Amino acid sequence: MTTLSDSASQMVKNFGSVITTVGGNAAYFENVNSKFEDIKVLLDNNALKDKMEAMKRILAIMSRGKDCSALYPDVVKNVVIKNLQIRKLVYIYVVHYAELEPDSALLAINNFRQDTLSGNPFSRTLGLRNLSNIRLKVIVQVVVLSLKKLCKDGSPFVRKAAAHAILKIYSLDSDQLPELVSVLETLLKDHSTMVLGSAIEAFNEICPHRYDLIHPHFRKLCHLLVDIDEWGQISVLNTLTRYGRDQFTDPDGNEVDKEKKRNRKSKAFKEDPEDSDSDGSDSESKKKKKSENGYDSQEDEDDDDDDLYDTGAAMDSDHRLLLNSAAELLRSRNSAVVMAVATCYFYLAPVDETYKVGKALTRCLRRGREVQYIILSNICTMAKTRPTMFEQYLLDFFIYRSDSSFVKRKKLEVLTNIANGGNINRILEELNTYVQNPDDGELVTGSIQAIGRCATRLPEVTDSVMRTLMNLISSPSQDIVAEAIIVIKRLLQSGFAKNPQPSNTNTNNNNNTNSDSNNGKAKKKNLFKVAEEDQDEEDTGFYIKDVLKHFAKLLPDVKNPEARACVIWAIGEYCDSVPLLAPDVLRELAQTFKEEADIVKLQIMNLGSKLSIHNPDQTRAIYGYILDLAFYDLNFDIRDRARLMKGILISSNNTLNNYGRQLFLSKKPIPTDSNDESGKEGEPAYMLGTLSHIVNHKVPGYEALGEWKKVAPETDRTPLESFKDGEDKEKERKDVGWSLGSSDEDDRSRSNSEDYSDDYSDDYSDDGRGRSRGRGRSRSRSRSRSGSRSYSDDDYSDKYSDEDDRRD
């Protein structure tokens, strides 16, 4: 959401709409060659038509970036004109050049103050807005005095402008914070939904941690949340989300205790094999066992069920009020509002209730591609820790041909995050389809990477994933082959991290290899099966050997430098599995060492270092030849690496030779996901729904989300006045505000103000449910209302089931 304090610049950008409103047309923007002398003549004429013409020409010239400050003395004297439409154009010009002409701008200050005393609420709003837009520190006290008076005005438009003025004054002079906080406290007591959204935004800007200001208004904000304008709802939801983490306790309680309860329940219901008869008739023994365990009645079973799903202490009533109030906005037409509700539920709701936001977020994927990217980025983060929120909406994350490249990447990430044993086959089938698309190379490589991530996430499907990747290695496309090799290399690093270390001697390697060929063929080939206690070391080595043989066979045809480097690394890392093949590979690479890329040369040197330790008799001479070539290479990294390896492995210094195995054959750490953005305890590093979360670094103005309180602070959230009394007072205030003024000019201005209010309050008209949302309406407090336009279930009932079916 843009900063409201930049409204002065925003007014100049949007003045084209003002000209259109007052009866202009596009001709003023096409012809901007008017001379300043002609404009000055028009400004000096007494005819209102000529003055309007002059101001339209000036603003059109300003829109092209041309300097019109020379006309400032001629324009500023027209601030006293009674015509409201001309005065609005003059105010735009005066505010824009106030910092360049501070002395002349002071001439308009008195006129702005007179506007704040007008009987027309629109004139008061216009006067306060322009008075706060003039960024001159010498008039700050004048603006603050007007602000203190108008924050209690009878018109909600004026009080809303007062809330916006708080931001502008604070950005100009932060020393006025105590006075601004007192004004903000007055505005937070307001019962007008038009004012509360802007007041909360001001709260977020000037004192985001003063939760003592929120305590007496918390329940009012929750009840009025659905009636606030859409952008105000975003500010209120973000504020209440931070407030909830600071004032409430975790509704899920202690996760360790919950896990223990689940384990006890699972163990209690688990069937004991000793209780079963050989013929399967064990119903009596089961009943007896249940009786012994305390399940001798249906009531006891129900009590145990309640204990299983017990989430700790009972949820605070205010905590529940916030969640219920936010849930009503899930059908909002504004995607940002839906995202704010999803953020609120993700951080504040019990885990078993977060499924409610999944349907609303996937509905937002039908919007523009920019909205899709933002929503998908947040879904990716949510699905990493709570994949069940989106598992039932799997089809929504399948890729369409019309999707943008950045949307495709995010959808692939979501698919891998929500993969489980029930849908993994469907996901792999879809990813294999994307791989066959020859027209989109980026989608192909991304799909292959997603296939590898599926194997990392679900080890039980690694066999099928490896078969798929091995088939892709035989593809005629070099890009597919290269990416498949890179993914297999990453899986080798991850899948064999717990395997036994290689043996120390060449003799042991040969014996292990022979044992592999005799015993491995009788077992089912499980390429990445984690070594169990009763699994022989030879069983795993045999299948590594098959992969490495395939790699060595394809190495001459692989042209991609990164893929060649991955093949060489794999052969060197597991060279004890192919003791006869690895020296031949090194011999072939020594012949092409001069022509290889730098990354490949480094891996060839690493391969030689490992083989010189495992099999020095066959590889020491070849390795010395490679180091001699590297010693004169053009790349200084390769030259330095050659000197280091030669000094450690080939020199006569026995002390260094003894450390060679520790340096080059040390245990490698398991690679981590470079895209992992998780903070502590599995939560995102940056709050969902923020710009910092999208760019993955802290941006100015970011407010981090606090941690759960172990003990809820004692807080009095009793409202200062009852909700009904506040509504009656608001109605009385409106009647007084709209009855001010009696002159003919004020009547005409009031008519203009009412036109403005009609344009401003489109969202407050009849919303099709029999509720009039205009001025003087009676609010219904039923939970079925919604403050923003919503989608009915009929729009997507053909695709999604209702919540009851989903819960079952």
C-alpha positions, 0 to 999 in steps of 0.5 A, spaced: 500 500 500 502 506 497 504 511 503 499 516 504 504 522 506 506 522 498 499 525 497 502 532 494 506 528 488 500 523 487 495 529 486 499 532 481 500 525 477 492 524 478 490 532 476 488 529 469 482 526 472 481 533 475 481 536 469 476 531 466 471 532 472 471 539 471 469 539 463 476 538 460 478 534 454 484 531 451 486 537 447 489 540 453 494 535 453 496 534 446 497 542 445 502 544 450 505 550 446 501 555 450 506 561 451 506 564 458 504 571 456 498 568 454 496 564 460 498 570 464 493 575 460 487 569 461 489 569 469 488 576 470 481 576 466 475 577 471 471 572 467 471 565 470 471 561 464 478 565 462 481 563 469 479 556 468 482 555 461 488 558 464 489 553 469 487 547 465 493 549 460 498 550 466 496 543 469 497 540 462 504 543 461 506 541 468 504 534 466 509 534 460 515 535 466 516 543 464 517 548 469 511 553 470 514 556 477 514 563 473 507 563 473 507 562 481 505 569 483 499 570 478 496 563 480 497 564 487 493 570 487 487 566 485 486 562 491 481 567 494 476 566 488 470 563 490 469 558 484 470 551 488 472 548 481 477 553 479 480 553 486 481 546 486 486 547 480 489 553 483 491 548 490 494 543 486 499 548 483 500 551 489 502 545 493 506 542 487 511 549 487 510 550 495 517 548 496 520 552 490 516 558 492 516 558 500 515 565 501 509 566 496 506 559 498 505 562 505 500 567 502 495 561 501 496 559 508 491 564 510 486 562 505 487 554 507 485 556 514 479 559 512 477 553 508 477 549 514 472 554 518 467 553 512 460 550 513 461 546 507 464 539 509 468 538 503 471 545 503 474 543 510 476 537 507 480 540 501 483 546 506 486 541 511 488 536 505 492 542 502 494 545 508 498 538 510 500 537 503 505 544 504 511 541 506 514 547 510 516 546 517 514 553 519 507 552 518 507 545 522 504 548 528 498 551 524 497 545 521 497 541 528 492 546 531 487 545 525 488 538 526 486 538 533 480 541 531 478 538 525 479 531 528 472 532 532 469 534 526 462 532 524 463 530 517 467 523 517 470 526 510 473 531 514 476 526 520 478 521 514 482 527 512 485 528 519 487 521 519 491 522 513 494 529 515 497 525 521 502 521 516 504 528 513 505 532 519 509 526 522 514 525 516 515 532 516 516 533 523 517 527 527 518 531 534 510 532 533 509 525 535 506 526 542 500 531 539 499 526 533 498 521 538 493 524 542 489 526 535 490 519 533 487 516 540 481 521 538 480 518 531 480 511 534 474 512 538 471 514 532 465 509 530 465 511 522 468 505 518 470 511 513 475 514 519 477 507 522 481 504 516 485 511 515 486 511 523 489 504 523 494 506 517 496 512 521 497 508 527 502 503 523 506 509 521 507 513 527 506 508 533 506 501 531 507 498 538 503 502 542 498 496 543 495 500 549 491 505 544 488 498 541 486 495 547 479 499 548 477 499 541 479 491 539 472 489 539 469 495 535 475 494 530 473 486 529 465 488 529 466 493 524 471 490 520 467 488 514 464 495 513 471 498 513 473 500 505 477 494 502 484 498 503 482 499 510 481 492 511 488 490 509 491 495 514 486 493 520 488 486 519 495 486 519 495 490 525 490 485 529 495 480 526 501 483 530 496 485 536 494 477 536 501 475 537 503 480 542 497 479 546 494 472 545 497 465 546 498 459 541 492 456 540 495 449 538 499 449 545 505 445 546 507 441 540 511 436 543 505 435 548 501 434 542 505 429 539 506 425 545 498 425 545 498 423 538 503 417 539 499 415 545 493 414 542 496 411 536 499 406 540 493 405 544 489 403 538 494 399 535 492 392 534 497 387 538 499 381 534 499 377 540 492 378 542 489 375 535 488 368 534 490 364 528 483 364 525 483 371 525 477 371 531 480 376 536 474 380 537 473 378 545 480 379 546 480 386 543 474 387 547 478 385 553 484 389 552 480 395 551 477 394 558 484 393 561 486 399 557 480 404 560 476 403 554 470 399 557 465 404 556 463 409 550 464 415 554 471 413 556 472 413 548 469 419 547 473 422 553 480 420 550 478 422 543 477 429 546 484 428 549 487 427 543 485 433 539 486 437 545 490 443 543 492 446 550 488 452 554 482 454 551 482 459 546 481 467 548 474 469 547 477 475 543 482 471 539 476 467 537 472 474 535 478 476 531 478 469 527 471 469 526 471 477 524 476 475 519 473 469 516 467 473 513 472 477 508 474 470 505 470 472 499 472 479 498 473 481 491 480 484 493 485 479 493 489 483 498 484 483 503 484 475 502 491 475 502 491 479 509 485 474 512 490 468 510 496 471 513 491 472 519 489 465 519 496 462 518 499 466 524 493 466 529 489 460 527 489 453 530 493 448 525 486 444 524 482 451 522 487 454 516 484 449 511 479 455 511 483 460 507 486 455 501 479 455 497 479 463 497 487 463 495 486 458 490 480 463 487 485 469 487 489 465 482 484 466 476 486 474 476 492 477 473 499 474 472 501 479 477 496 477 482 498 470 481 505 471 482 504 474 489 499 469 491 503 463 489 509 466 492 505 466 499 502 459 498 509 456 496 511 459 503 505 456 507 505 449 503 512 448 506 510 447 513 502 446 512 501 442 505 494 440 507 491 447 506 492 446 499 492 438 497 485 438 495 486 444 490 492 440 486 489 441 479 489 449 480 496 449 480 497 445 474 500 449 468 497 452 462 500 454 456 498 461 457 501 462 464 507 467 464 514 464 466 515 466 473 508 463 474 510 457 472 516 457 476 512 458 482 506 453 480 512 447 480 514 449 487 507 449 490 506 442 486 513 439 490 511 442 496 504 439 497 506 432 494 504 426 498 503 419 498 496 420 495 498 425 489 505 424 488 504 419 482 499 424 479 504 430 480 510 426 477 505 424 471 504 431 470 511 433 470 513 428 465 508 431 461 511 438 461 518 435 460 516 433 453 514 440 451 520 442 446 518 449 445 519 451 453 526 450 455 525 453 461 519 449 463 523 443 461 529 444 466 524 447 471 520 440 471 526 436 471 528 440 478 521 439 480 522 431 479 528 431 483 525 435 489 519 430 489 524 425 490 528 429 496 521 430 499 518 423 499 524 418 499 519 412 497 518 415 490 526 415 489 526 409 485 521 411 480 524 418 480 531 415 478 528 411 473 525 417 470 531 421 470 535 415 467 531 415 461 531 423 460 539 422 460 538 418 453 534 424 450 537 427 444 536 434 447 542 436 450 539 441 455 534 435 458 540 431 459 544 436 462 539 438 467 537 430 468 545 429 470 545 435 475 539 433 478 541 426 479 548 429 482 544 432 487 540 426 489 546 422 490 549 427 495 542 427 499 541 420 498 547 417 500 549 421 506 548 416 511 551 410 507 557 407 510 564 410 508 568 407 502 573 402 504 581 404 505 584 399 500 584 397 493 583 390 495 577 391 499 574 395 493 575 389 488 572 384 493 566 389 495 565 389 487 565 382 486 560 381 492 556 386 489 555 382 483 553 376 486 549 378 491 546 384 488 542 381 483 538 377 487 535 383 491 530 388 488 534 394 485 532 400 490 537 406 488 536 410 494 534 406 499 537 408 506 542 403 509 538 399 514 542 396 520 541 389 517 542 391 510 549 389 507 554 395 504 555 391 498 547 392 496 547 400 496 554 400 492 552 395 486 546 400 484 551 406 485 556 402 480 550 402 475 549 409 475 556 411 474 557 406 468 551 410 465 555 416 466 561 414 464 558 412 457 555 418 456 560 423 458 563 423 451 557 426 448 555 431 454 557 438 452 554 442 457 560 444 462 556 444 468 553 437 467 560 434 465 563 437 472 557 433 475 559 427 472 566 427 473 564 429 481 560 423 481 565 418 479 570 421 483 566 421 489 564 414 489 570 411 485 571 406 490 564 403 487 568 403 480 575 401 481 576 399 474 572 404 470 575 410 474 582 410 472 580 409 464 575 416 465 581 420 468 585 417 462 580 420 457 579 426 461 587 428 461 587 428 453 582 433 453 584 437 459 586 443 455 580 444 451 575 443 457 571 449 461 574 451 468 569 448 472 570 441 468 578 442 469 577 443 477 573 437 477 578 433 473 583 435 478 579 433 484 577 426 481 585 425 480 586 427 487 581 422 490 584 416 485 591 417 487 589 416 494 585 410 492 589 407 487 596 410 487 599 405 482 595 406 476 593 413 477 599 417 480 603 418 473 596 421 470 595 425 475 602 428 475 601 430 468 594 433 469 597 437 475 603 439 470 598 442 465 594 446 470 600 449 473 600 453 466 593 454 465 590 461 464 586 461 470 589 463 477 584 458 481 586 452 477 594 454 477 593 455 485 589 449 486 594 445 482 600 448 486 596 446 493 594 438 490 601 437 488 604 440 494 600 435 498 599 429 494 605 428 490 611 431 494 615 427 499 613 431 505 610 425 509 606 429 514 602 433 508 601 426 505 598 423 511 593 429 511 591 428 504 585 423 505 582 428 510 582 434 505 580 430 499 575 424 502 572 428 508 564 427 509 560 432 505 554 435 508 547 434 505 546 440 500 540 445 503 535 448 499 537 455 496 530 457 496 529 455 503 526 462 506 524 459 513 526 462 519 526 459 526 521 454 528 519 453 521 516 460 520 517 464 514 523 469 515 519 475 513 511 476 515 507 473 509 503 478 505 509 483 505 514 486 500 519 483 504 517 476 503 517 477 496 524 480 495 526 476 501 530 481 505 528 487 509 525 493 506 524 500 509 517 500 514 517 493 515 515 491 522 517 484 524 511 479 527 513 477 534 513 471 537 507 467 541 506 469 549 507 463 553 502 467 558 497 472 555 498 479 558 492 481 563 489 486 558 482 490 559 479 490 552 472 493 555 470 498 550 470 505 552 462 505 550 457 500 548 457 499 540 449 502 540 451 508 544 457 509 539 452 508 533 447 513 536 453 518 537 455 517 530 448 518 527 447 525 531 454 527 529 453 526 522 446 530 522 450 536 525 455 536 520 451 536 514 446 541 517 452 546 518 452 553 513 446 557 511 449 561 505 447 560 498 455 559 496 455 554 502 449 551 499 452 550 492 458 548 495 454 543 499 451 540 493 458 539 490 460 536 496 454 531 496 456 529 488 463 528 491 461 523 496 457 519 492 463 518 487 467 516 494 462 512 496 461 507 491 462 501 495 457 503 500 451 503 496 446 497 496 450 491 495 444 486 493 442 484 500 437 489 502 442 493 506 443 500 504 450 502 506 449 510 504 449 516 509 444 515 515 443 507 514 442 502 519 447 497 520 445 490 521 450 486 526 448 479 523 454 475 521 452 474 514 454 481 512 460 483 508 463 490 507 466 488 500 463 485 494 463 478 494 463 472 490 457 467 491 459 459 491 455 458 485 461 461 481 465 456 483 461 450 486 462 446 480 469 445 482 470 445 489 465 442 494 462 445 500 466 446 507 462 440 510 464 435 505 472 438 505 472 437 513 469 430 512 
